[in-house]
Amino acid sequence: MYRHVEAALKLSLKDVNLFVPGAAKSGTSTLHNLLNLHPKINMSSNKEPHIWSMANREEMDADWSVSRDYFQKEKGIEYYGESSTGYFYFKNFKINLKKYGNPNAKFIFILRNPIDRTYSHYTYLKSLGSEDESLRKAILENHKHEPSTDDVLPELIIKNYYQYSLYGKWMERFYEVFDSKNVKIILFENLKTKPLDTLNECFNFLGLTPLAKIPEIKSNKTVQLRFPKTYKKIRIMVFNKNKTSDVLKHFLPKDFRRKYKKKATEIFLNLNKTNKTLPKLSQKDRTWLYDLFSEDVALLKKVTKMEFKLWKDFNKE
């Protein structure tokens, strides 16, 4: 899926001019891969490099020395993109991009009914062995705390279920920094039911020709694992400093170590999958979540001037 060219053609930070900043658990992986189908777009091979989440330019430059290899510079490419979902929430992204980024960068947000997004986020982390609490307790825990890079847990996940679903709040802040003409919002629900039309809306926004057809792509689907706690321990071991990692860093380049870590966790994940279906959200909890998010959805409608009619929970007549 990802094209390869001569490594001598190197990108600068300002060459990256397309971002899918969120929302997490709303189809960003699928959208990332679909955008990469266009001959004029090159999406990063690592979907979430989080280059712009760094604390300062020095850290960004150090990370970019490795992360630039996630992009393959080619003649004729108009957009180089990435899809780090923390960008929707992390203030460093807006600060760094405004200071050092491409002033004409485009942003495509894919939003999902916040009730479904929240539950998907919760069941995803529960299936990975990273959540032990009940739904309501997990959502209300530190629910007023705004997400930051400091919230990343040892297994490289972030909870913040409630804050991650406050689209109105975060879009309002986004529009304070970036011009709305450079922002496109699509819905998860539309990408699921009419993927080609929805994708071509994105290409039209980017000033690119539409595609006639696309393959079926469904990425990062939540699954039940046989041994979720074991998987969590493996992620902690792989992604954190230990005696093995201290030895390897002296012999293996940073990019190779990153690829090894990703591959190792993918292999165990695939071996650990089951065909069990995930539990459905009860109507009682759905109503409870509606009460949590109704005010923010009203703000979202006001800020974006969109109706979000497909989110039936918030459009009852």
C-alpha positions as a printed NumPy array, in Angstrom:
array([[  0.   ,   0.   ,   0.   ],
       [  2.884,   2.37 ,   0.727],
       [  5.075,   3.416,  -2.178],
       [  8.866,   3.29 ,  -2.025],
       [ 11.356,   5.561,  -3.797],
       [ 14.98 ,   6.604,  -3.418],
       [ 15.81 ,   7.447,   0.186],
       [ 17.921,  10.373,  -1.03 ],
       [ 14.76 ,  12.418,  -1.542],
       [ 14.236,  13.809,   1.957],
       [ 11.273,  15.773,   3.256],
       [ 11.35 ,  18.793,   5.517],
       [  8.837,  19.361,   8.298],
       [  7.024,  21.919,   6.141],
       [  6.458,  19.335,   3.409],
       [  3.945,  17.578,   5.678],
       [  0.754,  19.424,   4.801],
       [ -2.151,  17.05 ,   5.513],
       [ -3.327,  15.937,   8.937],
       [ -6.065,  13.632,  10.214],
       [ -6.015,  14.737,  13.884],
       [ -8.949,  12.655,  15.102],
       [-11.138,  11.611,  16.546],
       [ -9.607,   8.46 ,  18.009],
       [-11.675,   5.259,  17.576],
       [-13.66 ,   6.927,  14.799],
       [-12.154,   5.365,  11.687],
       [ -8.913,   7.349,  11.456],
       [ -6.863,   4.255,  10.536],
       [ -9.25 ,   3.353,   7.726],
       [ -9.343,   6.947,   6.47 ],
       [ -5.534,   7.155,   6.615],
       [ -5.206,   4.078,   4.404],
       [ -7.932,   5.224,   2.01 ],
       [ -6.359,   8.655,   1.532],
       [ -3.105,   6.917,   0.662],
       [ -4.804,   5.322,  -2.36 ],
       [ -4.759,   8.636,  -4.219],
       [ -1.741,   9.04 ,  -6.527],
       [ -1.262,  12.628,  -5.336],
       [ -1.211,  11.741,  -1.617],
       [  1.488,  10.01 ,   0.406],
       [  0.413,   9.139,   3.95 ],
       [  3.056,   8.16 ,   6.517],
       [  3.832,   4.446,   6.833],
       [  3.586,   4.913,  10.61 ],
       [  0.09 ,   6.316,  10.999],
       [  0.811,   8.197,  14.241],
       [  4.375,   9.564,  14.393],
       [  3.292,  12.404,  16.736],
       [  6.135,  14.617,  15.531],
       [  4.266,  17.821,  16.37 ],
       [  3.417,  16.709,  19.917],
       [  6.993,  17.292,  21.082],
       [  7.706,  19.905,  23.746],
       [ 10.059,  22.033,  21.626],
       [ 11.779,  22.386,  18.254],
       [ 14.906,  20.568,  19.428],
       [ 12.853,  17.476,  20.324],
       [ 10.923,  17.757,  17.055],
       [ 14.109,  17.862,  14.989],
       [ 15.523,  14.848,  16.827],
       [ 12.332,  12.874,  16.215],
       [ 12.056,  14.066,  12.608],
       [ 15.498,  12.627,  11.813],
       [ 13.839,   9.209,  12.164],
       [ 10.202,  10.015,  11.382],
       [ 10.935,  11.526,   7.947],
       [ 11.555,   7.969,   6.745],
       [  7.848,   7.25 ,   7.311],
       [  7.221,   9.407,   4.246],
       [  8.445,   8.638,   0.74 ],
       [  9.125,  11.781,  -1.269],
       [  8.104,  11.459,  -4.902],
       [  7.599,  13.738,  -7.858],
       [  3.977,  14.706,  -8.39 ],
       [  2.882,  14.261,  -4.764],
       [  0.806,  17.209,  -3.56 ],
       [  0.091,  16.067,  -0.014],
       [  2.222,  14.336,   2.582],
       [  0.017,  13.36 ,   5.489],
       [ -0.141,  11.703,   8.869],
       [ -2.884,  10.82 ,  11.337],
       [ -1.715,  11.259,  14.931],
       [ -5.018,  11.383,  16.82 ],
       [ -3.533,  13.148,  19.845],
       [ -3.246,  16.277,  17.707],
       [ -6.952,  16.958,  18.216],
       [ -6.301,  17.49 ,  21.924],
       [ -2.607,  18.212,  22.591],
       [ -1.869,  21.936,  22.715],
       [  1.743,  21.412,  21.573],
       [  0.452,  20.411,  18.138],
       [ -1.261,  23.716,  17.521],
       [  1.663,  25.729,  18.915],
       [  4.341,  23.857,  16.965],
       [  2.445,  23.666,  13.684],
       [  1.625,  27.358,  13.765],
       [  5.282,  28.185,  14.461],
       [  7.127,  25.712,  12.265],
       [  4.619,  24.026,   9.978],
       [  3.181,  24.555,   6.534],
       [  0.868,  27.616,   6.687],
       [ -1.402,  26.035,   4.061],
       [ -1.786,  22.688,   5.819],
       [ -5.152,  20.942,   5.475],
       [ -7.011,  19.093,   8.223],
       [ -9.555,  16.305,   7.823],
       [-11.47 ,  15.319,  10.953],
       [-13.554,  12.165,  11.081],
       [-16.109,  12.333,  13.886],
       [-18.305,   9.579,  15.271],
       [-21.385,   9.748,  17.481],
       [-19.629,  10.544,  20.798],
       [-21.649,   7.885,  22.608],
       [-20.39 ,   5.181,  20.259],
       [-16.863,   6.602,  20.189],
       [-16.629,   6.59 ,  23.974],
       [-17.885,   3.033,  24.272],
       [-15.564,   1.872,  21.483],
       [-12.604,   3.512,  23.249],
       [-13.568,   1.821,  26.521],
       [-14.098,  -1.665,  25.035],
       [-10.882,  -1.322,  23.036],
       [ -8.766,  -0.709,  26.139],
       [-10.675,  -3.335,  28.097],
       [ -9.981,  -5.881,  25.356],
       [ -6.258,  -5.017,  25.521],
       [ -6.126,  -5.58 ,  29.275],
       [ -5.646,  -1.877,  30.037],
       [ -9.014,  -1.203,  31.695],
       [-10.438,  -2.921,  34.78 ],
       [-13.107,  -0.462,  35.91 ],
       [-16.803,  -0.44 ,  35.045],
       [-17.871,   1.806,  32.167],
       [-19.246,   4.654,  34.264],
       [-16.425,   4.639,  36.797],
       [-13.803,   4.577,  34.036],
       [-15.415,   7.492,  32.183],
       [-15.866,   9.679,  35.252],
       [-12.351,   9.068,  36.561],
       [-10.424,  12.328,  36.039],
       [-13.049,  13.352,  33.48 ],
       [-12.218,  17.039,  33.894],
       [ -8.534,  16.475,  33.167],
       [ -7.559,  17.672,  29.691],
       [ -5.479,  15.197,  27.654],
       [ -1.738,  15.751,  27.308],
       [  1.336,  13.761,  26.336],
       [  1.916,  13.193,  30.069],
       [ -1.158,  10.933,  30.127],
       [  0.408,   8.217,  27.962],
       [  0.484,   5.009,  30.006],
       [  3.434,   2.554,  29.928],
       [  1.688,   0.394,  27.309],
       [  1.388,   3.488,  25.069],
       [ -2.335,   4.102,  25.42 ],
       [ -4.371,   7.035,  26.747],
       [ -7.728,   6.765,  28.517],
       [ -9.413,  10.191,  28.837],
       [-12.638,   8.694,  27.433],
       [-14.791,  11.696,  28.256],
       [-12.471,  14.464,  27.063],
       [-11.708,  12.622,  23.822],
       [-15.416,  12.818,  22.947],
       [-15.88 ,  16.549,  23.574],
       [-15.689,  17.459,  19.89 ],
       [-17.374,  20.822,  20.323],
       [-14.839,  21.951,  22.899],
       [-11.835,  20.857,  20.864],
       [-13.113,  22.063,  17.482],
       [-13.793,  25.483,  18.98 ],
       [-10.186,  25.656,  20.168],
       [ -8.926,  24.397,  16.82 ],
       [-10.768,  27.139,  14.94 ],
       [ -9.165,  29.719,  17.23 ],
       [ -5.796,  28.811,  15.685],
       [ -6.543,  27.536,  12.169],
       [ -8.769,  28.911,   9.413],
       [-11.971,  26.909,   8.947],
       [-11.442,  26.96 ,   5.154],
       [ -8.563,  24.508,   5.688],
       [-10.708,  22.135,   7.75 ],
       [-12.942,  19.328,   6.467],
       [-15.197,  17.297,   8.769],
       [-16.585,  13.94 ,   7.689],
       [-18.595,  11.403,   9.661],
       [-17.58 ,   7.88 ,  10.599],
       [-21.138,   6.817,   9.875],
       [-20.877,   8.067,   6.264],
       [-17.461,   6.513,   5.676],
       [-18.902,   3.204,   6.832],
       [-22.021,   3.237,   4.62 ],
       [-20.791,   5.132,   1.539],
       [-16.985,   5.052,   1.614],
       [-16.284,   6.091,  -1.992],
       [-18.541,   9.153,  -1.911],
       [-17.181,  10.219,   1.472],
       [-13.574,   9.732,   0.392],
       [-14.144,  11.714,  -2.786],
       [-15.537,  14.55 ,  -0.662],
       [-12.107,  14.653,   0.96 ],
       [-10.353,  14.688,  -2.395],
       [-12.62 ,  17.496,  -3.594],
       [-11.727,  19.474,  -0.458],
       [ -8.042,  18.929,  -1.292],
       [ -8.53 ,  19.989,  -4.909],
       [ -7.77 ,  16.504,  -6.239],
       [ -9.542,  14.391,  -8.835],
       [-11.961,  11.756,  -7.466],
       [-11.341,   8.015,  -7.6  ],
       [-13.689,   5.733,  -9.551],
       [-13.438,   2.838,  -7.108],
       [-11.675,   1.767,  -3.928],
       [-11.005,  -1.572,  -2.209],
       [-12.721,  -2.45 ,   1.052],
       [-10.502,  -1.364,   3.929],
       [-11.303,  -1.762,   7.619],
       [ -8.413,  -0.974,   9.936],
       [ -7.744,  -1.25 ,  13.679],
       [-10.955,  -3.088,  14.504],
       [-11.423,  -3.894,  18.196],
       [-11.223,  -7.614,  18.99 ],
       [-11.441,  -9.802,  22.069],
       [ -8.121, -11.324,  23.172],
       [ -7.543, -14.649,  24.905],
       [ -4.98 , -13.189,  27.289],
       [ -5.468,  -9.415,  27.496],
       [ -3.349,  -8.967,  30.629],
       [ -0.452, -10.815,  29.016],
       [ -0.748,  -8.581,  25.969],
       [ -0.638,  -5.509,  28.215],
       [  2.531,  -6.783,  29.915],
       [  4.177,  -7.412,  26.556],
       [  3.377,  -3.877,  25.394],
       [  4.822,  -2.44 ,  28.604],
       [  7.957,  -4.555,  28.199],
       [  8.405,  -3.699,  24.51 ],
       [  7.706,   0.032,  24.685],
       [  9.583,   0.902,  27.89 ],
       [ 13.182,   1.006,  29.012],
       [ 14.613,  -2.218,  30.416],
       [ 17.899,  -4.124,  30.346],
       [ 17.195,  -5.601,  26.908],
       [ 16.312,  -2.244,  25.347],
       [ 19.406,  -0.654,  26.909],
       [ 21.592,  -3.26 ,  25.211],
       [ 19.801,  -3.115,  21.852],
       [ 20.038,   0.663,  21.53 ],
       [ 23.827,   0.373,  21.265],
       [ 23.626,  -2.016,  18.321],
       [ 20.424,  -1.233,  16.435],
       [ 19.338,   2.072,  14.858],
       [ 16.324,   3.839,  16.367],
       [ 14.127,   3.337,  13.306],
       [ 14.817,  -0.402,  13.275],
       [ 13.963,  -0.651,  16.985],
       [ 10.648,   1.159,  16.365],
       [  9.734,  -1.239,  13.583],
       [ 10.709,  -4.223,  15.725],
       [  8.527,  -3.061,  18.606],
       [  5.513,  -2.553,  16.356],
       [  5.987,  -5.916,  14.635],
       [  6.449,  -7.793,  17.912],
       [  3.19 ,  -6.473,  19.372],
       [  1.317,  -7.097,  16.098],
       [  2.43 , -10.74 ,  16.024],
       [  1.268, -11.399,  19.584],
       [ -1.988,  -9.534,  18.954],
       [ -2.776, -11.687,  15.911],
       [ -1.935, -14.907,  17.755],
       [ -4.098, -13.827,  20.679],
       [ -7.296, -12.88 ,  18.785],
       [-10.622, -14.622,  19.305],
       [-13.884, -14.561,  17.358],
       [-15.903, -13.501,  20.395],
       [-18.244, -10.567,  19.85 ],
       [-17.911,  -7.485,  22.006],
       [-20.734,  -6.743,  24.467],
       [-23.29 ,  -4.173,  23.292],
       [-23.926,  -0.906,  25.066],
       [-27.095,  -1.059,  27.168],
       [-29.873,   1.464,  26.567],
       [-29.526,   2.631,  30.161],
       [-25.84 ,   3.454,  29.678],
       [-26.575,   4.988,  26.282],
       [-29.024,   7.407,  27.896],
       [-26.465,   8.186,  30.603],
       [-23.847,   8.984,  27.953],
       [-26.336,  11.143,  26.055],
       [-26.769,  13.271,  29.164],
       [-22.981,  13.614,  29.421],
       [-22.46 ,  14.763,  25.833],
       [-25.64 ,  16.593,  24.77 ],
       [-24.351,  20.034,  25.745],
       [-21.071,  19.562,  23.882],
       [-22.822,  18.274,  20.75 ],
       [-24.933,  21.443,  20.785],
       [-21.68 ,  23.427,  20.921],
       [-20.257,  21.337,  18.065],
       [-23.273,  22.12 ,  15.88 ],
       [-22.883,  25.816,  16.619],
       [-19.124,  25.911,  16.015],
       [-19.145,  23.874,  12.792],
       [-22.541,  24.979,  11.437],
       [-23.285,  21.296,  10.77 ],
       [-26.373,  19.339,  11.869],
       [-24.946,  15.826,  12.434],
       [-28.319,  14.303,  11.566],
       [-26.911,  10.771,  11.519],
       [-26.339,  10.968,  15.268],
       [-29.928,  10.102,  16.068],
       [-29.407,  10.27 ,  19.841],
       [-28.882,  14.02 ,  19.486],
       [-31.553,  14.706,  16.866],
       [-34.74 ,  13.357,  18.393],
       [-37.877,  15.041,  17.14 ]])
